[in-house]
Amino acid sequence: MKKLLVRLRNWEYWPFSVLYFPIFFYYAWLIIKHRSFFFFTASNPSIEFGGMVGEKKSEIFDLIPDQFIPKTVLIQKGDLEKAAYNAAQIGYPIIAKPDVGERGAWVKKISNQEELNEYVDSCPVNFLLQELVDYPIELGVFFIKYPGSKGRVSSIVRKDFLSVIGDGDKTVNELLQNHIRAMMTADLDSDFIKLIGSIVPKKDEKMLIEPIGNHCRGTKFLSDNHEIDQELDDAFDHLSAQIPDFYFGRYDLKCASYSDLKKLENFKILELNGAGAEPAHIYQPGNSLFKAYRDILWHLSVLSDISRLNRKKGHSYWSFKRGYKKWRDHQRYNRLLANS
């Protein structure tokens, strides 16, 4: 009952299908306008399906200049020998994540060979091993660019990872019992929480609970839109010009500071999301649902315009048959991840 009341009062915890239900009506209008269910496939021609769902992270990394990404290696399902060799080359701890995945599913921080063995044995799909980037600031920077025009940043979200603050008396488990965000999103039965649950943090000591920066895994999303300025726009326009046919999506990255990021220094791109990306600043606690819908709809209208302009340049929309097959394959893939 407590969870239900919190969910009713805080729309950021609503299920995706409930939150986005009103948006589907606008999307239906865009389908009619474009005379295509899959008009968005022209938004980012170099990314499969425009990056709406089911794109391979390894193929997107191939589009990005090496200096902007962490060391990343694609591992075939069950290939422990290659995984162990590359993990040793990159150095522990590392991040393991499915090559095709979303919403933090099967993303894990791997600290040693034993944990890697367990991950390889259990992961049901091909996955990436990625260097752990230790820059202190993790952001989601949304970039839009109309073909033939200069691009700009339209949204910035800063990620505040799930943690507890010690009082010198309560254990981590006890602190989590009164932590609303942990109650709504965290897996309190995870091996990591079991490991640290009996620890008593010192007074005012901050203890990290979830190292993966995903909203559905407890990370608080904070709007940093006030950091958007001409210098940042210019930096991301220059960066995006080096990625073939990329016009719409969100960079998930870590950086040392905003001043460095504006100079394209001391940062790494963890992922690049296309047409399916959200302007994640909308999840700022206390943000109104009206403002969230306004920003989602505005970004959808931009997606529509970019897709139309790219079509005029010769990038066709996927056919219904091709797009529907891709969608069905992705649904089967998600069920495989969820049930493994």
C-alpha positions in Angstrom: 0.0 0.0 0.0 2.8 2.4 0.8 4.4 1.8 -2.6 1.1 2.4 -4.3 0.6 5.7 -2.6 4.1 6.8 -3.4 3.6 5.8 -7.0 0.3 7.7 -7.3 1.8 10.9 -5.9 5.1 10.8 -7.9 4.6 10.2 -11.6 8.3 9.5 -12.1 7.7 6.0 -10.7 4.8 5.3 -13.0 5.2 2.3 -15.4 6.5 3.3 -18.9 3.3 2.2 -20.6 1.1 4.3 -18.2 3.3 7.4 -18.4 3.5 7.3 -22.2 -0.1 6.3 -22.9 -1.2 9.9 -23.8 1.9 10.3 -26.0 0.7 7.4 -28.2 -2.1 9.6 -29.6 0.4 12.2 -30.8 2.5 9.4 -32.2 -0.6 8.1 -34.1 -1.0 11.5 -35.6 2.7 11.5 -36.8 2.1 8.0 -38.4 -0.8 9.5 -40.4 1.2 12.6 -41.2 4.2 10.6 -42.5 2.1 7.7 -43.9 4.5 5.4 -42.2 4.6 3.5 -38.9 8.3 3.7 -38.9 9.1 7.2 -40.1 11.7 7.6 -37.3 14.0 5.1 -39.1 15.2 8.0 -41.2 16.2 10.1 -38.2 19.6 8.6 -37.8 20.3 6.8 -41.1 23.6 5.2 -39.9 21.9 3.6 -36.9 19.7 0.5 -37.3 16.0 1.3 -36.8 17.1 4.9 -36.3 18.1 3.9 -32.7 14.5 3.5 -31.5 15.0 0.0 -30.1 17.2 -3.0 -30.7 20.3 -1.3 -32.0 23.7 -2.8 -31.3 25.9 -0.7 -29.1 29.0 -2.2 -30.6 27.9 -1.0 -34.1 27.3 2.5 -32.7 30.7 2.6 -31.0 32.2 1.8 -34.4 30.8 5.2 -35.6 32.4 7.2 -32.8 36.1 8.3 -32.9 38.1 6.1 -30.5 39.3 9.0 -28.4 35.8 9.7 -27.2 34.9 6.2 -25.9 36.2 3.9 -23.2 37.9 0.6 -24.1 35.1 -1.6 -25.2 35.1 -5.2 -26.5 32.2 -7.3 -27.9 32.0 -10.8 -26.4 29.9 -13.6 -27.9 27.5 -15.3 -25.5 29.4 -17.9 -23.4 32.9 -17.0 -24.6 34.7 -17.1 -21.3 38.2 -17.3 -22.8 37.8 -14.1 -24.8 36.0 -12.4 -21.9 38.7 -13.3 -19.4 41.5 -12.2 -21.7 40.0 -8.8 -22.5 38.9 -8.2 -18.9 42.6 -8.7 -17.9 43.7 -6.3 -20.6 41.2 -3.6 -19.7 41.6 -4.1 -15.9 39.1 -4.7 -13.2 36.7 -3.4 -12.2 34.9 -3.3 -15.6 31.3 -2.9 -16.8 29.4 -5.7 -18.5 26.3 -4.9 -20.5 24.3 -6.6 -23.3 25.2 -5.5 -26.8 21.5 -4.9 -27.3 19.8 -3.7 -24.1 17.9 -0.9 -22.4 16.7 0.3 -19.0 19.8 -1.2 -17.3 18.9 -4.8 -17.8 21.9 -7.1 -17.3 24.3 -4.2 -16.7 26.7 -5.1 -14.0 29.9 -3.8 -12.5 32.4 -6.8 -12.5 35.1 -6.6 -9.8 37.1 -9.9 -10.3 37.4 -13.1 -12.3 34.9 -15.0 -10.2 32.2 -12.4 -10.9 33.1 -12.4 -14.6 32.7 -16.2 -14.7 29.3 -15.9 -13.2 28.2 -13.2 -15.6 29.5 -15.1 -18.7 27.8 -18.3 -17.5 24.4 -16.6 -16.9 24.1 -13.9 -19.5 21.9 -15.2 -22.3 23.1 -12.8 -25.1 26.2 -11.3 -26.6 27.6 -8.6 -24.3 30.2 -5.8 -24.1 33.0 -5.5 -21.6 33.7 -1.8 -21.0 36.4 0.1 -19.2 35.1 1.6 -16.0 35.3 5.4 -16.4 36.0 7.2 -13.1 35.2 10.8 -14.0 33.0 12.2 -11.2 30.0 13.6 -13.3 27.6 11.4 -15.3 25.3 13.1 -17.7 22.8 12.4 -20.4 23.2 15.2 -23.0 20.4 15.3 -25.7 21.5 16.6 -29.1 19.4 17.6 -32.0 20.4 18.7 -35.5 18.2 19.5 -38.5 20.0 18.3 -41.7 22.0 21.1 -43.2 21.8 23.2 -40.1 23.9 23.6 -36.9 23.0 21.3 -34.0 22.4 22.1 -30.4 21.9 20.6 -27.0 18.2 20.4 -25.9 18.4 18.6 -22.6 20.9 17.7 -19.9 20.3 15.3 -17.1 22.8 14.8 -14.3 22.7 11.4 -12.5 22.8 11.2 -8.7 23.4 7.5 -7.9 21.4 5.7 -5.3 23.2 6.0 -1.9 22.5 6.4 1.8 23.9 8.8 4.4 25.1 7.2 7.6 24.1 8.4 11.1 26.7 6.3 12.9 24.0 4.1 14.4 21.9 2.3 11.7 23.0 -0.4 9.3 22.7 0.0 5.5 19.7 -2.2 5.6 18.0 -0.1 8.2 18.8 3.1 6.4 17.3 1.6 3.2 14.0 0.7 4.9 13.3 4.5 5.2 14.6 5.4 1.8 11.7 6.1 -0.6 13.7 5.8 -3.8 15.3 2.6 -2.7 11.9 1.1 -1.8 10.5 2.0 -5.2 13.4 1.0 -7.5 16.2 -0.9 -5.8 16.7 -4.7 -5.7 17.0 -5.0 -2.0 17.8 -8.7 -2.4 20.8 -8.2 -4.7 24.1 -9.8 -3.8 25.7 -6.4 -3.4 23.1 -5.1 -0.9 23.3 -8.4 1.0 27.1 -7.9 1.2 27.0 -4.4 2.6 23.7 -4.6 4.4 25.1 -5.1 7.9 27.7 -2.3 7.6 27.1 0.7 9.9 28.2 3.9 8.0 29.8 6.6 10.0 27.8 9.8 10.6 27.4 11.8 7.4 29.3 9.1 5.4 27.8 8.6 2.0 27.7 5.0 0.9 26.9 4.0 -2.7 24.2 1.5 -3.1 23.8 1.2 -6.9 26.7 1.9 -9.3 24.7 1.8 -12.5 23.2 5.1 -13.5 19.7 4.1 -14.6 16.5 5.6 -13.3 14.8 2.2 -12.8 17.7 1.2 -10.6 17.4 4.1 -8.2 19.4 6.8 -9.8 17.9 10.3 -9.2 17.7 12.3 -12.5 18.4 16.0 -12.0 17.9 18.7 -14.7 21.1 20.6 -15.6 19.5 22.5 -18.4 20.8 25.7 -16.9 24.3 24.6 -18.1 23.3 24.8 -21.8 25.0 27.6 -23.5 26.5 28.5 -26.9 29.9 26.9 -26.0 28.3 23.6 -25.1 26.1 23.7 -28.3 29.3 24.3 -30.4 31.1 21.5 -28.7 28.4 18.9 -29.3 27.9 20.1 -32.8 31.6 19.6 -33.5 31.5 16.2 -31.8 28.4 15.0 -33.6 29.8 16.1 -37.0 32.3 13.3 -36.5 29.6 10.7 -36.2 28.1 9.8 -39.7 24.4 10.7 -40.1 23.7 11.3 -36.5 20.9 13.9 -35.9 18.8 13.0 -32.9 19.6 11.3 -29.6 21.3 11.3 -26.2 24.9 11.0 -25.3 25.3 9.1 -21.9 28.8 10.2 -20.7 31.1 10.9 -17.8 33.2 14.0 -17.5 35.6 15.7 -15.2 33.7 19.0 -15.3 31.4 21.1 -17.5 34.3 23.4 -18.4 36.3 20.4 -19.7 33.2 19.0 -21.5 32.7 22.3 -23.4 36.3 21.9 -24.7 35.7 18.2 -25.4 38.4 17.2 -22.9 38.4 14.7 -20.1 35.2 12.9 -20.9 34.1 9.5 -22.3 30.9 8.5 -24.1 29.4 5.4 -22.3 26.5 5.0 -24.8 24.9 6.9 -27.7 21.1 6.5 -27.9 19.1 7.4 -31.0 15.4 7.9 -31.8 14.3 6.0 -28.7 16.1 8.3 -26.3 14.2 10.4 -23.7 15.0 14.0 -22.7 15.7 12.6 -19.2 15.8 15.9 -17.4 12.0 15.5 -17.2 12.5 13.1 -14.3 13.8 15.9 -12.0 11.9 15.3 -8.7 9.1 17.8 -8.4 8.9 18.5 -12.1 5.3 18.8 -13.2 3.7 16.1 -15.4 2.5 18.9 -17.7 6.1 20.1 -18.3 7.3 16.6 -18.8 4.7 15.9 -21.5 5.4 19.3 -23.1 9.1 18.4 -23.4 8.5 14.8 -24.7 6.0 16.1 -27.3 8.4 18.8 -28.5 11.2 16.3 -28.9 8.9 14.0 -30.8 8.0 16.9 -33.2 11.7 17.5 -33.8 12.2 13.7 -34.5 9.4 14.0 -37.0 10.8 17.0 -38.7 14.3 15.5 -38.9 13.0 12.3 -40.3 11.0 14.1 -43.0 14.0 16.2 -44.0 16.3 13.1 -44.2 13.7 11.4 -46.4 13.9 14.3 -48.8 17.6 13.7 -48.9 17.0 10.1 -50.0 16.9 8.1 -46.7 13.7 6.1 -47.0 11.4 5.0 -44.2 11.4 1.3 -43.3 8.5 -0.6 -44.7 5.8 -1.9 -42.4 6.9 -5.5 -42.9 10.5 -4.8 -42.2 9.8 -2.6 -39.2 7.2 -4.9 -37.7 9.6 -7.9 -37.9 12.3 -5.8 -36.1 9.8 -4.8 -33.4 8.7 -8.4 -32.9 12.3 -9.7 -32.8 13.1 -7.0 -30.1 10.1 -8.1 -28.0 11.3 -11.7 -28.1 14.8 -10.5 -27.2 13.5 -8.5 -24.2 11.6 -11.6 -22.9 14.8 -13.6 -23.1 16.6 -11.0 -21.0 13.8 -10.8 -18.5 13.4 -14.5 -18.1 17.0 -15.4 -17.8 
